[in-house]
Amino acid sequence: MEQLEEFDYGIAEYIWKILKTQQQVVWSWGVDPDTVMTIKNGTQFHVQGFLMTGTVKITYDEGMDLFDLDFLPDDDKPRKAILGLYLDQLVSVIDEHVEHCENYEERVNEEYSIIVNP
């Protein structure tokens, strides 16, 4: 396991500042706070979304000044990597792969109807 450096912690903090600009969307992914961790050049966390349950890894490519995503589903679906994203694309691209499906509003209403209409 690689030794983490101050740079890694700084990048993880920076990524979370970006994600928190759209905090409501991020929490809709079902992020498990206990799984949030700093990794080499980034951060990772576990999600439970409509489209994917698994780990999302976000790493920063310092040379390109871009971000890379790795989606690691808990089930047998294949791992997916998306390379070369700008910071303003992070939330929307993760949302497209984790949570936001075609019939999103309908799914939310079905899933949470017990909470809204007890």
Summary of the structure (lengths in Angstrom):
residues: 118
radius of gyration: 15.1
end to end distance: 48.1
largest distance: 52.5
contacts: 310
relative contact order: 0.15
helix: 43%
strand: 28%
